[in-house]
Amino acid sequence: MPRIEGTKVGIDPLGRVVYRPIVIVQLEANGLGMQGPAIVDSGADTTMIPAEVAAGLGIDYAKLPNGTKGKGAGGVLESRPASLTIRYQSWTLTGEVSIAEPKHLDVVLLGRSDFFQRFVVRFNWFKSPPEFHLDPANSGKP
């Protein structure tokens, strides 16, 4: 994967440069669309969208049905279900995703239950610099 400007996280304990596994996705809902970064997150159960990003697509977090509370690296947060479309290359997810409560998530997370079902994700942290690869599984289509 080519490096995306601004994805350098820092230096690991062994002195290697570490980059975030970020891809650019297209988000669409309510006739609105936007393009932006998303982290391919092997620790995320589902795809999660920040409430602030969802608001830019006309989705009001306060008006969404009650959701669930979960715990992740950022602590405990509530998420609520919403429907939208996410596109990355030939892959399209149209359906339910989780919207994180306001001020608790700063980037779109692509999770295992949907994104990882369509791509073979390889993290090669042992290389210098570390590498991140995405290969379509079944041509990236359902």
N, CA, C and O atoms as CSV, one atom per row, in Angstrom:
chain,resi,resn,atom,element,x,y,z
A,1,MET,N,N,0.855,-1.174,0.000
A,1,MET,CA,C,0.000,0.000,0.000
A,1,MET,C,C,0.894,1.227,0.000
A,1,MET,O,O,1.884,1.277,0.729
A,2,PRO,N,N,0.553,2.208,-0.805
A,2,PRO,CA,C,1.344,3.437,-0.741
A,2,PRO,C,C,1.090,4.146,0.589
A,2,PRO,O,O,0.005,4.041,1.161
A,3,ARG,N,N,2.084,4.855,1.065
A,3,ARG,CA,C,1.937,5.616,2.306
A,3,ARG,C,C,1.052,6.826,2.045
A,3,ARG,O,O,1.170,7.480,1.009
A,4,ILE,N,N,0.175,7.117,2.981
A,4,ILE,CA,C,-0.695,8.284,2.887
A,4,ILE,C,C,-0.094,9.361,3.769
A,4,ILE,O,O,0.266,9.100,4.917
A,5,GLU,N,N,0.017,10.561,3.241
A,5,GLU,CA,C,0.589,11.678,3.986
A,5,GLU,C,C,-0.045,11.781,5.364
A,5,GLU,O,O,-1.268,11.733,5.496
A,6,GLY,N,N,0.778,11.921,6.377
A,6,GLY,CA,C,0.277,12.108,7.732
A,6,GLY,C,C,-0.040,10.831,8.482
A,6,GLY,O,O,-0.599,10.892,9.577
A,7,THR,N,N,0.304,9.661,7.923
A,7,THR,CA,C,-0.035,8.412,8.616
A,7,THR,C,C,1.101,7.891,9.482
A,7,THR,O,O,0.960,6.852,10.128
A,8,LYS,N,N,2.209,8.589,9.504
A,8,LYS,CA,C,3.321,8.159,10.350
A,8,LYS,C,C,2.922,8.355,11.810
A,8,LYS,O,O,2.553,9.455,12.221
A,9,VAL,N,N,3.001,7.282,12.585
A,9,VAL,CA,C,2.625,7.318,13.992
A,9,VAL,C,C,3.829,7.687,14.843
A,9,VAL,O,O,3.709,8.449,15.802
A,10,GLY,N,N,4.979,7.150,14.493
A,10,GLY,CA,C,6.173,7.397,15.281
A,10,GLY,C,C,7.187,6.294,15.082
A,10,GLY,O,O,7.216,5.633,14.044
A,11,ILE,N,N,8.011,6.106,16.084
A,11,ILE,CA,C,9.068,5.109,16.050
A,11,ILE,C,C,8.772,4.054,17.117
A,11,ILE,O,O,8.468,4.398,18.259
A,12,ASP,N,N,8.860,2.773,16.751
A,12,ASP,CA,C,8.609,1.709,17.726
A,12,ASP,C,C,9.845,1.500,18.604
A,12,ASP,O,O,10.888,2.105,18.356
A,13,PRO,N,N,9.736,0.648,19.627
A,13,PRO,CA,C,10.874,0.434,20.540
A,13,PRO,C,C,12.140,-0.076,19.859
A,13,PRO,O,O,13.234,0.058,20.408
A,14,LEU,N,N,12.003,-0.660,18.670
A,14,LEU,CA,C,13.172,-1.159,17.944
A,14,LEU,C,C,13.739,-0.125,16.977
A,14,LEU,O,O,14.671,-0.415,16.227
A,15,GLY,N,N,13.166,1.104,16.996
A,15,GLY,CA,C,13.666,2.170,16.146
A,15,GLY,C,C,13.091,2.198,14.748
A,15,GLY,O,O,13.597,2.923,13.891
A,16,ARG,N,N,12.033,1.416,14.492
A,16,ARG,CA,C,11.418,1.378,13.160
A,16,ARG,C,C,10.304,2.411,13.065
A,16,ARG,O,O,9.604,2.668,14.044
A,17,VAL,N,N,10.140,3.003,11.886
A,17,VAL,CA,C,9.045,3.941,11.646
A,17,VAL,C,C,7.744,3.154,11.552
A,17,VAL,O,O,7.684,2.141,10.854
A,18,VAL,N,N,6.705,3.604,12.244
A,18,VAL,CA,C,5.418,2.915,12.249
A,18,VAL,C,C,4.378,3.810,11.567
A,18,VAL,O,O,4.262,4.996,11.876
A,19,TYR,N,N,3.632,3.220,10.641
A,19,TYR,CA,C,2.572,3.927,9.922
A,19,TYR,C,C,1.229,3.325,10.269
A,19,TYR,O,O,1.127,2.115,10.472
A,20,ARG,N,N,0.211,4.136,10.340
A,20,ARG,CA,C,-1.146,3.634,10.552
A,20,ARG,C,C,-1.638,2.976,9.263
A,20,ARG,O,O,-1.308,3.435,8.169
A,21,PRO,N,N,-2.426,1.900,9.386
A,21,PRO,CA,C,-3.008,1.251,8.198
A,21,PRO,C,C,-4.264,2.021,7.764
A,21,PRO,O,O,-5.384,1.667,8.132
A,22,ILE,N,N,-4.052,3.065,6.984
A,22,ILE,CA,C,-5.142,3.963,6.594
A,22,ILE,C,C,-5.410,3.865,5.098
A,22,ILE,O,O,-4.484,3.819,4.288
A,23,VAL,N,N,-6.702,3.834,4.744
A,23,VAL,CA,C,-7.142,3.893,3.355
A,23,VAL,C,C,-8.132,5.049,3.230
A,23,VAL,O,O,-8.687,5.510,4.227
A,24,ILE,N,N,-8.344,5.508,2.014
A,24,ILE,CA,C,-9.313,6.579,1.758
A,24,ILE,C,C,-10.616,5.929,1.286
A,24,ILE,O,O,-10.618,5.144,0.338
A,25,VAL,N,N,-11.722,6.263,1.957
A,25,VAL,CA,C,-13.032,5.704,1.613
A,25,VAL,C,C,-13.998,6.821,1.244
A,25,VAL,O,O,-13.775,7.989,1.565
A,26,GLN,N,N,-15.061,6.446,0.571
A,26,GLN,CA,C,-16.165,7.342,0.237
A,26,GLN,C,C,-17.344,6.946,1.114
A,26,GLN,O,O,-17.747,5.783,1.122
A,27,LEU,N,N,-17.897,7.897,1.847
A,27,LEU,CA,C,-19.068,7.659,2.696
A,27,LEU,C,C,-20.262,8.360,2.074
A,27,LEU,O,O,-20.139,9.480,1.580
A,28,GLU,N,N,-21.440,7.692,2.095
A,28,GLU,CA,C,-22.642,8.267,1.488
A,28,GLU,C,C,-23.867,7.951,2.324
A,28,GLU,O,O,-24.047,6.823,2.783
A,29,ALA,N,N,-24.712,8.962,2.517
A,29,ALA,CA,C,-26.002,8.787,3.194
A,29,ALA,C,C,-26.853,10.023,2.920
A,29,ALA,O,O,-26.327,11.127,2.778
A,30,ASN,N,N,-28.148,9.835,2.850
A,30,ASN,CA,C,-29.089,10.944,2.705
A,30,ASN,C,C,-28.774,11.844,1.512
A,30,ASN,O,O,-28.994,13.054,1.569
A,31,GLY,N,N,-28.263,11.258,0.438
A,31,GLY,CA,C,-27.932,12.034,-0.749
A,31,GLY,C,C,-26.662,12.863,-0.608
A,31,GLY,O,O,-26.334,13.647,-1.499
A,32,LEU,N,N,-25.951,12.701,0.491
A,32,LEU,CA,C,-24.705,13.426,0.735
A,32,LEU,C,C,-23.537,12.456,0.692
A,32,LEU,O,O,-23.704,11.265,0.958
A,33,GLY,N,N,-22.363,12.955,0.362
A,33,GLY,CA,C,-21.185,12.100,0.332
A,33,GLY,C,C,-19.944,12.862,0.737
A,33,GLY,O,O,-19.869,14.084,0.606
A,34,MET,N,N,-18.979,12.124,1.227
A,34,MET,CA,C,-17.684,12.715,1.561
A,34,MET,C,C,-16.618,11.644,1.473
A,34,MET,O,O,-16.882,10.455,1.646
A,35,GLN,N,N,-15.419,12.093,1.202
A,35,GLN,CA,C,-14.286,11.190,1.124
A,35,GLN,C,C,-13.355,11.499,2.288
A,35,GLN,O,O,-13.167,12.660,2.650
A,36,GLY,N,N,-12.773,10.452,2.873
A,36,GLY,CA,C,-11.858,10.678,3.976
A,36,GLY,C,C,-11.133,9.422,4.390
A,36,GLY,O,O,-11.372,8.346,3.841
A,37,PRO,N,N,-10.236,9.557,5.370
A,37,PRO,CA,C,-9.430,8.433,5.821
A,37,PRO,C,C,-10.205,7.482,6.719
A,37,PRO,O,O,-11.135,7.884,7.418
A,38,ALA,N,N,-9.808,6.219,6.689
A,38,ALA,CA,C,-10.368,5.191,7.566
A,38,ALA,C,C,-9.239,4.249,7.960
A,38,ALA,O,O,-8.397,3.895,7.135
A,39,ILE,N,N,-9.229,3.850,9.217
A,39,ILE,CA,C,-8.219,2.910,9.698
A,39,ILE,C,C,-8.740,1.490,9.547
A,39,ILE,O,O,-9.843,1.176,9.995
A,40,VAL,N,N,-7.949,0.638,8.920
A,40,VAL,CA,C,-8.252,-0.786,8.834
A,40,VAL,C,C,-7.856,-1.353,10.194
A,40,VAL,O,O,-6.671,-1.481,10.502
A,41,ASP,N,N,-8.863,-1.694,11.006
A,41,ASP,CA,C,-8.650,-1.976,12.427
A,41,ASP,C,C,-8.997,-3.417,12.776
A,41,ASP,O,O,-10.169,-3.770,12.905
A,42,SER,N,N,-7.970,-4.241,12.926
A,42,SER,CA,C,-8.197,-5.651,13.254
A,42,SER,C,C,-8.770,-5.823,14.655
A,42,SER,O,O,-9.232,-6.913,14.994
A,43,GLY,N,N,-8.751,-4.798,15.461
A,43,GLY,CA,C,-9.323,-4.865,16.805
A,43,GLY,C,C,-10.768,-4.414,16.871
A,43,GLY,O,O,-11.411,-4.559,17.910
A,44,ALA,N,N,-11.295,-3.867,15.774
A,44,ALA,CA,C,-12.686,-3.392,15.752
A,44,ALA,C,C,-13.606,-4.523,15.288
A,44,ALA,O,O,-13.393,-5.109,14.226
A,45,ASP,N,N,-14.621,-4.823,16.084
A,45,ASP,CA,C,-15.575,-5.865,15.695
A,45,ASP,C,C,-16.347,-5.462,14.446
A,45,ASP,O,O,-16.533,-6.268,13.535
A,46,THR,N,N,-16.794,-4.215,14.409
A,46,THR,CA,C,-17.597,-3.717,13.294
A,46,THR,C,C,-17.041,-2.387,12.809
A,46,THR,O,O,-16.181,-1.786,13.454
A,47,THR,N,N,-17.534,-1.944,11.684
A,47,THR,CA,C,-17.173,-0.628,11.188
A,47,THR,C,C,-17.860,0.422,12.047
A,47,THR,O,O,-19.053,0.335,12.334
A,48,MET,N,N,-17.072,1.421,12.451
A,48,MET,CA,C,-17.595,2.458,13.331
A,48,MET,C,C,-17.256,3.827,12.762
A,48,MET,O,O,-16.135,4.081,12.323
A,49,ILE,N,N,-18.256,4.700,12.783
A,49,ILE,CA,C,-18.141,6.046,12.229
A,49,ILE,C,C,-18.264,7.067,13.364
A,49,ILE,O,O,-19.171,6.943,14.187
A,50,PRO,N,N,-17.391,8.060,13.434
A,50,PRO,CA,C,-17.556,9.103,14.450
A,50,PRO,C,C,-18.861,9.869,14.241
A,50,PRO,O,O,-19.257,10.110,13.100
A,51,ALA,N,N,-19.528,10.250,15.317
A,51,ALA,CA,C,-20.785,11.004,15.227
A,51,ALA,C,C,-20.593,12.293,14.432
A,51,ALA,O,O,-21.490,12.715,13.701
A,52,GLU,N,N,-19.434,12.910,14.573
A,52,GLU,CA,C,-19.181,14.163,13.869
A,52,GLU,C,C,-19.101,13.957,12.356
A,52,GLU,O,O,-19.532,14.820,11.591
A,53,VAL,N,N,-18.555,12.825,11.920
A,53,VAL,CA,C,-18.514,12.499,10.496
A,53,VAL,C,C,-19.923,12.180,10.010
A,53,VAL,O,O,-20.333,12.638,8.943
A,54,ALA,N,N,-20.664,11.394,10.790
A,54,ALA,CA,C,-22.042,11.050,10.429
A,54,ALA,C,C,-22.897,12.302,10.280
A,54,ALA,O,O,-23.761,12.363,9.405
A,55,ALA,N,N,-22.662,13.303,11.131
A,55,ALA,CA,C,-23.429,14.553,11.052
A,55,ALA,C,C,-23.234,15.224,9.698
A,55,ALA,O,O,-24.162,15.835,9.167
A,56,GLY,N,N,-22.029,15.113,9.137
A,56,GLY,CA,C,-21.763,15.669,7.812
A,56,GLY,C,C,-22.521,14.960,6.708
A,56,GLY,O,O,-22.610,15.457,5.586
A,57,LEU,N,N,-23.072,13.781,7.033
A,57,LEU,CA,C,-23.884,13.017,6.087
A,57,LEU,C,C,-25.367,13.119,6.419
A,57,LEU,O,O,-26.182,12.361,5.894
A,58,GLY,N,N,-25.711,14.056,7.291
A,58,GLY,CA,C,-27.115,14.264,7.651
A,58,GLY,C,C,-27.642,13.276,8.670
A,58,GLY,O,O,-28.858,13.142,8.813
A,59,ILE,N,N,-26.767,12.577,9.386
A,59,ILE,CA,C,-27.184,11.613,10.401
A,59,ILE,C,C,-27.031,12.260,11.773
A,59,ILE,O,O,-25.922,12.609,12.179
A,60,ASP,N,N,-28.138,12.419,12.482
A,60,ASP,CA,C,-28.135,13.035,13.806
A,60,ASP,C,C,-28.051,11.940,14.865
A,60,ASP,O,O,-28.999,11.175,15.045
A,61,TYR,N,N,-26.937,11.863,15.555
A,61,TYR,CA,C,-26.718,10.824,16.559
A,61,TYR,C,C,-27.848,10.767,17.582
A,61,TYR,O,O,-28.281,9.678,17.959
A,62,ALA,N,N,-28.328,11.912,18.034
A,62,ALA,CA,C,-29.373,11.973,19.065
A,62,ALA,C,C,-30.688,11.355,18.591
A,62,ALA,O,O,-31.506,10.937,19.410
A,63,LYS,N,N,-30.893,11.294,17.289
A,63,LYS,CA,C,-32.145,10.754,16.749
A,63,LYS,C,C,-32.042,9.274,16.358
A,63,LYS,O,O,-33.022,8.681,15.908
A,64,LEU,N,N,-30.873,8.687,16.528
A,64,LEU,CA,C,-30.701,7.272,16.185
A,64,LEU,C,C,-31.271,6.389,17.279
A,64,LEU,O,O,-31.353,6.813,18.432
A,65,PRO,N,N,-31.671,5.153,16.937
A,65,PRO,CA,C,-32.167,4.228,17.960
A,65,PRO,C,C,-31.067,3.917,18.983
A,65,PRO,O,O,-29.877,3.997,18.679
A,66,ASN,N,N,-31.487,3.564,20.184
A,66,ASN,CA,C,-30.513,3.194,21.208
A,66,ASN,C,C,-29.624,2.072,20.704
A,66,ASN,O,O,-30.047,1.218,19.925
A,67,GLY,N,N,-28.403,2.095,21.161
A,67,GLY,CA,C,-27.445,1.099,20.718
A,67,GLY,C,C,-26.864,0.323,21.881
A,67,GLY,O,O,-27.578,-0.081,22.799
A,68,THR,N,N,-25.582,0.124,21.829
A,68,THR,CA,C,-24.893,-0.661,22.853
A,68,THR,C,C,-23.689,0.114,23.369
A,68,THR,O,O,-23.203,1.051,22.735
A,69,LYS,N,N,-23.224,-0.310,24.546
A,69,LYS,CA,C,-21.975,0.227,25.073
A,69,LYS,C,C,-20.912,-0.823,24.853
A,69,LYS,O,O,-21.151,-2.022,24.999
A,70,GLY,N,N,-19.739,-0.351,24.501
A,70,GLY,CA,C,-18.632,-1.267,24.277
A,70,GLY,C,C,-17.350,-0.669,24.796
A,70,GLY,O,O,-17.269,0.518,25.112
A,71,LYS,N,N,-16.353,-1.522,24.875
A,71,LYS,CA,C,-15.064,-1.077,25.384
A,71,LYS,C,C,-14.004,-1.347,24.336
A,71,LYS,O,O,-13.960,-2.422,23.737
A,72,GLY,N,N,-13.157,-0.367,24.123
A,72,GLY,CA,C,-12.062,-0.513,23.182
A,72,GLY,C,C,-10.838,0.181,23.723
A,72,GLY,O,O,-10.778,0.541,24.899
A,73,ALA,N,N,-9.860,0.365,22.854
A,73,ALA,CA,C,-8.612,1.000,23.275
A,73,ALA,C,C,-8.848,2.412,23.801
A,73,ALA,O,O,-8.096,2.893,24.648
A,74,GLY,N,N,-9.891,3.078,23.302
A,74,GLY,CA,C,-10.188,4.441,23.726
A,74,GLY,C,C,-11.069,4.513,24.951
A,74,GLY,O,O,-11.451,5.608,25.364
A,75,GLY,N,N,-11.405,3.378,25.546
A,75,GLY,CA,C,-12.272,3.365,26.723
A,75,GLY,C,C,-13.668,2.894,26.367
A,75,GLY,O,O,-13.875,2.263,25.331
A,76,VAL,N,N,-14.627,3.204,27.231
A,76,VAL,CA,C,-16.018,2.795,27.039
A,76,VAL,C,C,-16.748,3.870,26.248
A,76,VAL,O,O,-16.599,5.061,26.520
A,77,LEU,N,N,-17.538,3.441,25.267
A,77,LEU,CA,C,-18.355,4.386,24.511
A,77,LEU,C,C,-19.635,3.724,24.068
A,77,LEU,O,O,-19.714,2.502,23.947
A,78,GLU,N,N,-20.632,4.542,23.829
A,78,GLU,CA,C,-21.903,4.059,23.304
A,78,GLU,C,C,-21.866,4.213,21.791
A,78,GLU,O,O,-21.300,5.173,21.270
A,79,SER,N,N,-22.467,3.269,21.097
A,79,SER,CA,C,-22.622,3.391,19.651
A,79,SER,C,C,-24.057,3.061,19.293
A,79,SER,O,O,-24.721,2.279,19.973
A,80,ARG,N,N,-24.518,3.660,18.231
A,80,ARG,CA,C,-25.897,3.466,17.769
A,80,ARG,C,C,-25.884,3.039,16.299
A,80,ARG,O,O,-25.004,3.446,15.540
A,81,PRO,N,N,-26.858,2.224,15.900
A,81,PRO,CA,C,-26.889,1.757,14.508
A,81,PRO,C,C,-27.417,2.818,13.551
A,81,PRO,O,O,-28.318,3.590,13.879
A,82,ALA,N,N,-26.829,2.830,12.362
A,82,ALA,CA,C,-27.300,3.704,11.285
A,82,ALA,C,C,-26.951,3.034,9.963
A,82,ALA,O,O,-26.048,2.200,9.894
A,83,SER,N,N,-27.664,3.401,8.939
A,83,SER,CA,C,-27.426,2.829,7.627
A,83,SER,C,C,-26.744,3.859,6.729
A,83,SER,O,O,-27.161,5.015,6.651
A,84,LEU,N,N,-25.691,3.413,6.056
A,84,LEU,CA,C,-25.013,4.263,5.080
A,84,LEU,C,C,-24.225,3.386,4.126
A,84,LEU,O,O,-24.196,2.164,4.271
A,85,THR,N,N,-23.592,4.009,3.158
A,85,THR,CA,C,-22.785,3.293,2.174
A,85,THR,C,C,-21.331,3.714,2.332
A,85,THR,O,O,-21.022,4.898,2.474
A,86,ILE,N,N,-20.448,2.726,2.306
A,86,ILE,CA,C,-19.010,2.973,2.337
A,86,ILE,C,C,-18.425,2.309,1.100
A,86,ILE,O,O,-18.728,1.152,0.805
A,87,ARG,N,N,-17.583,3.047,0.375
A,87,ARG,CA,C,-16.939,2.502,-0.814
A,87,ARG,C,C,-15.422,2.601,-0.677
A,87,ARG,O,O,-14.883,3.636,-0.286
A,88,TYR,N,N,-14.752,1.504,-1.008
A,88,TYR,CA,C,-13.297,1.489,-1.108
A,88,TYR,C,C,-12.954,0.648,-2.324
A,88,TYR,O,O,-13.234,-0.550,-2.350
A,89,GLN,N,N,-12.355,1.261,-3.323
A,89,GLN,CA,C,-12.048,0.617,-4.584
A,89,GLN,C,C,-13.295,-0.091,-5.105
A,89,GLN,O,O,-14.324,0.560,-5.285
A,90,SER,N,N,-13.242,-1.414,-5.358
A,90,SER,CA,C,-14.413,-2.114,-5.898
A,90,SER,C,C,-15.362,-2.605,-4.809
A,90,SER,O,O,-16.420,-3.154,-5.117
A,91,TRP,N,N,-15.000,-2.414,-3.542
A,91,TRP,CA,C,-15.797,-2.897,-2.413
A,91,TRP,C,C,-16.839,-1.861,-2.025
A,91,TRP,O,O,-16.541,-0.669,-1.947
A,92,THR,N,N,-18.070,-2.322,-1.781
A,92,THR,CA,C,-19.138,-1.449,-1.315
A,92,THR,C,C,-19.866,-2.129,-0.172
A,92,THR,O,O,-20.267,-3.289,-0.270
A,93,LEU,N,N,-20.031,-1.386,0.914
A,93,LEU,CA,C,-20.848,-1.834,2.040
A,93,LEU,C,C,-22.027,-0.886,2.115
A,93,LEU,O,O,-21.857,0.312,2.340
A,94,THR,N,N,-23.218,-1.419,1.928
A,94,THR,CA,C,-24.426,-0.627,2.128
A,94,THR,C,C,-25.214,-1.334,3.203
A,94,THR,O,O,-25.637,-2.477,3.033
A,95,GLY,N,N,-25.407,-0.652,4.299
A,95,GLY,CA,C,-26.140,-1.265,5.385
A,95,GLY,C,C,-25.779,-0.647,6.711
A,95,GLY,O,O,-25.317,0.491,6.790
A,96,GLU,N,N,-26.003,-1.428,7.755
A,96,GLU,CA,C,-25.849,-0.930,9.105
A,96,GLU,C,C,-24.390,-0.892,9.548
A,96,GLU,O,O,-23.629,-1.842,9.361
A,97,VAL,N,N,-24.034,0.239,10.138
A,97,VAL,CA,C,-22.739,0.426,10.777
A,97,VAL,C,C,-23.011,0.996,12.160
A,97,VAL,O,O,-24.155,1.305,12.495
A,98,SER,N,N,-21.973,1.134,12.955
A,98,SER,CA,C,-22.118,1.733,14.276
A,98,SER,C,C,-21.655,3.180,14.226
A,98,SER,O,O,-20.620,3.494,13.638
A,99,ILE,N,N,-22.428,4.051,14.848
A,99,ILE,CA,C,-22.049,5.456,14.971
A,99,ILE,C,C,-21.612,5.672,16.420
A,99,ILE,O,O,-22.389,5.456,17.350
A,100,ALA,N,N,-20.365,6.098,16.603
A,100,ALA,CA,C,-19.827,6.317,17.946
A,100,ALA,C,C,-20.390,7.602,18.529
A,100,ALA,O,O,-20.603,8.582,17.815
A,101,GLU,N,N,-20.629,7.586,19.840
A,101,GLU,CA,C,-21.158,8.787,20.479
A,101,GLU,C,C,-20.210,9.967,20.253
A,101,GLU,O,O,-19.007,9.772,20.074
A,102,PRO,N,N,-20.747,11.185,20.261
A,102,PRO,CA,C,-19.920,12.368,19.998
A,102,PRO,C,C,-18.706,12.453,20.922
A,102,PRO,O,O,-18.752,12.070,22.091
A,103,LYS,N,N,-17.633,12.965,20.356
A,103,LYS,CA,C,-16.378,13.242,21.064
A,103,LYS,C,C,-15.675,12.001,21.622
A,103,LYS,O,O,-14.916,12.101,22.585
A,104,HIS,N,N,-15.926,10.824,21.016
A,104,HIS,CA,C,-15.282,9.604,21.493
A,104,HIS,C,C,-14.474,8.865,20.427
A,104,HIS,O,O,-13.794,7.886,20.736
A,105,LEU,N,N,-14.541,9.318,19.196
A,105,LEU,CA,C,-13.813,8.652,18.119
A,105,LEU,C,C,-13.441,9.724,17.106
A,105,LEU,O,O,-14.267,10.573,16.772
A,106,ASP,N,N,-12.209,9.695,16.615
A,106,ASP,CA,C,-11.801,10.748,15.692
A,106,ASP,C,C,-11.557,10.291,14.258
A,106,ASP,O,O,-11.186,11.101,13.408
A,107,VAL,N,N,-11.759,8.997,13.974
A,107,VAL,CA,C,-11.539,8.500,12.621
A,107,VAL,C,C,-12.450,7.294,12.375
A,107,VAL,O,O,-12.822,6.584,13.309
A,108,VAL,N,N,-12.800,7.076,11.119
A,108,VAL,CA,C,-13.588,5.907,10.727
A,108,VAL,C,C,-12.747,4.656,10.951
A,108,VAL,O,O,-11.573,4.616,10.581
A,109,LEU,N,N,-13.357,3.623,11.566
A,109,LEU,CA,C,-12.699,2.338,11.767
A,109,LEU,C,C,-13.382,1.293,10.896
A,109,LEU,O,O,-14.602,1.144,10.964
A,110,LEU,N,N,-12.631,0.575,10.089
A,110,LEU,CA,C,-13.164,-0.508,9.268
A,110,LEU,C,C,-12.909,-1.806,10.015
A,110,LEU,O,O,-11.759,-2.171,10.258
A,111,GLY,N,N,-13.985,-2.511,10.383
A,111,GLY,CA,C,-13.875,-3.656,11.278
A,111,GLY,C,C,-13.948,-5.022,10.629
A,111,GLY,O,O,-14.096,-5.165,9.415
A,112,ARG,N,N,-13.837,-6.019,11.494
A,112,ARG,CA,C,-13.740,-7.415,11.051
A,112,ARG,C,C,-15.027,-7.966,10.469
A,112,ARG,O,O,-14.973,-8.753,9.523
A,113,SER,N,N,-16.189,-7.582,10.998
A,113,SER,CA,C,-17.438,-8.221,10.571
A,113,SER,C,C,-17.856,-7.845,9.155
A,113,SER,O,O,-18.728,-8.499,8.584
A,114,ASP,N,N,-17.267,-6.826,8.584
A,114,ASP,CA,C,-17.640,-6.454,7.219
A,114,ASP,C,C,-16.410,-6.259,6.332
A,114,ASP,O,O,-16.251,-6.988,5.354
A,115,PHE,N,N,-15.550,-5.314,6.639
A,115,PHE,CA,C,-14.392,-5.040,5.782
A,115,PHE,C,C,-13.463,-6.246,5.675
A,115,PHE,O,O,-13.007,-6.580,4.582
A,116,PHE,N,N,-13.182,-6.896,6.794
A,116,PHE,CA,C,-12.261,-8.031,6.795
A,116,PHE,C,C,-12.875,-9.259,6.114
A,116,PHE,O,O,-12.160,-10.219,5.825
A,117,GLN,N,N,-14.168,-9.243,5.856
A,117,GLN,CA,C,-14.802,-10.329,5.120
A,117,GLN,C,C,-14.553,-10.199,3.615
A,117,GLN,O,O,-14.730,-11.159,2.865
A,118,ARG,N,N,-14.140,-9.003,3.181
A,118,ARG,CA,C,-13.952,-8.747,1.746
A,118,ARG,C,C,-12.496,-8.590,1.333
A,118,ARG,O,O,-12.171,-8.598,0.145
A,119,PHE,N,N,-11.607,-8.444,2.343
A,119,PHE,CA,C,-10.195,-8.250,2.045
A,119,PHE,C,C,-9.325,-9.133,2.912
A,119,PHE,O,O,-9.632,-9.391,4.076
A,120,VAL,N,N,-8.227,-9.594,2.320
A,120,VAL,CA,C,-7.185,-10.262,3.081
A,120,VAL,C,C,-6.267,-9.128,3.546
A,120,VAL,O,O,-5.664,-8.425,2.734
A,121,VAL,N,N,-6.177,-8.971,4.850
A,121,VAL,CA,C,-5.399,-7.876,5.426
A,121,VAL,C,C,-4.115,-8.449,6.016
A,121,VAL,O,O,-4.155,-9.371,6.831
A,122,ARG,N,N,-2.974,-7.896,5.597
A,122,ARG,CA,C,-1.687,-8.359,6.110
A,122,ARG,C,C,-0.912,-7.190,6.690
A,122,ARG,O,O,-0.674,-6.183,6.023
A,123,PHE,N,N,-0.526,-7.345,7.940
A,123,PHE,CA,C,0.312,-6.370,8.615
A,123,PHE,C,C,1.685,-6.998,8.785
A,123,PHE,O,O,1.806,-8.034,9.439
A,124,ASN,N,N,2.712,-6.403,8.218
A,124,ASN,CA,C,4.074,-6.921,8.335
A,124,ASN,C,C,4.886,-5.944,9.180
A,124,ASN,O,O,5.687,-5.165,8.665
A,125,TRP,N,N,4.660,-6.007,10.476
A,125,TRP,CA,C,5.326,-5.073,11.391
A,125,TRP,C,C,6.815,-5.386,11.539
A,125,TRP,O,O,7.576,-4.540,12.009
A,126,PHE,N,N,7.239,-6.586,11.147
A,126,PHE,CA,C,8.634,-6.969,11.286
A,126,PHE,C,C,9.525,-6.325,10.228
A,126,PHE,O,O,10.748,-6.336,10.369
A,127,LYS,N,N,8.939,-5.768,9.173
A,127,LYS,CA,C,9.736,-5.153,8.114
A,127,LYS,C,C,10.081,-3.712,8.481
A,127,LYS,O,O,9.427,-3.098,9.324
A,128,SER,N,N,11.107,-3.193,7.843
A,128,SER,CA,C,11.524,-1.820,8.118
A,128,SER,C,C,11.546,-1.039,6.810
A,128,SER,O,O,12.419,-1.294,5.980
A,129,PRO,N,N,10.616,-0.086,6.580
A,129,PRO,CA,C,9.532,0.259,7.501
A,129,PRO,C,C,8.432,-0.810,7.458
A,129,PRO,O,O,8.335,-1.571,6.495
A,130,PRO,N,N,7.610,-0.860,8.504
A,130,PRO,CA,C,6.511,-1.840,8.522
A,130,PRO,C,C,5.620,-1.690,7.281
A,130,PRO,O,O,5.459,-0.590,6.752
A,131,GLU,N,N,5.049,-2.804,6.829
A,131,GLU,CA,C,4.196,-2.799,5.638
A,131,GLU,C,C,2.773,-3.188,5.995
A,131,GLU,O,O,2.523,-3.868,6.991
A,132,PHE,N,N,1.855,-2.742,5.163
A,132,PHE,CA,C,0.432,-3.015,5.299
A,132,PHE,C,C,-0.091,-3.307,3.904
A,132,PHE,O,O,0.099,-2.502,2.992
A,133,HIS,N,N,-0.755,-4.461,3.721
A,133,HIS,CA,C,-1.263,-4.855,2.409
A,133,HIS,C,C,-2.734,-5.241,2.501
A,133,HIS,O,O,-3.175,-5.837,3.484
A,134,LEU,N,N,-3.484,-4.890,1.462
A,134,LEU,CA,C,-4.877,-5.316,1.309
A,134,LEU,C,C,-5.002,-6.025,-0.022
A,134,LEU,O,O,-4.603,-5.489,-1.056
A,135,ASP,N,N,-5.550,-7.216,-0.003
A,135,ASP,CA,C,-5.814,-7.956,-1.233
A,135,ASP,C,C,-7.276,-8.349,-1.227
A,135,ASP,O,O,-7.762,-8.890,-0.234
A,136,PRO,N,N,-7.996,-8.087,-2.321
A,136,PRO,CA,C,-9.400,-8.477,-2.359
A,136,PRO,C,C,-9.573,-9.981,-2.178
A,136,PRO,O,O,-8.838,-10.772,-2.769
A,137,ALA,N,N,-10.534,-10.366,-1.370
A,137,ALA,CA,C,-10.924,-11.771,-1.228
A,137,ALA,C,C,-12.097,-11.947,-2.176
A,137,ALA,O,O,-13.072,-11.201,-2.079
A,138,ASN,N,N,-12.039,-12.894,-3.076
A,138,ASN,CA,C,-13.108,-13.083,-4.063
A,138,ASN,C,C,-13.365,-11.819,-4.867
A,138,ASN,O,O,-14.517,-11.442,-5.084
A,139,SER,N,N,-12.296,-11.163,-5.311
A,139,SER,CA,C,-12.367,-9.936,-6.109
A,139,SER,C,C,-13.002,-8.790,-5.335
A,139,SER,O,O,-13.475,-7.839,-5.957
A,140,GLY,N,N,-13.035,-8.836,-4.010
A,140,GLY,CA,C,-13.569,-7.748,-3.212
A,140,GLY,C,C,-15.081,-7.634,-3.259
A,140,GLY,O,O,-15.645,-6.636,-2.810
A,141,LYS,N,N,-15.749,-8.661,-3.807
A,141,LYS,CA,C,-17.210,-8.603,-3.943
A,141,LYS,C,C,-17.845,-9.648,-3.052
A,141,LYS,O,O,-17.227,-10.669,-2.752
A,142,PRO,N,N,-19.097,-9.402,-2.618
A,142,PRO,CA,C,-19.793,-10.384,-1.754
A,142,PRO,C,C,-19.967,-11.722,-2.425
A,142,PRO,O,O,-20.530,-12.642,-1.831
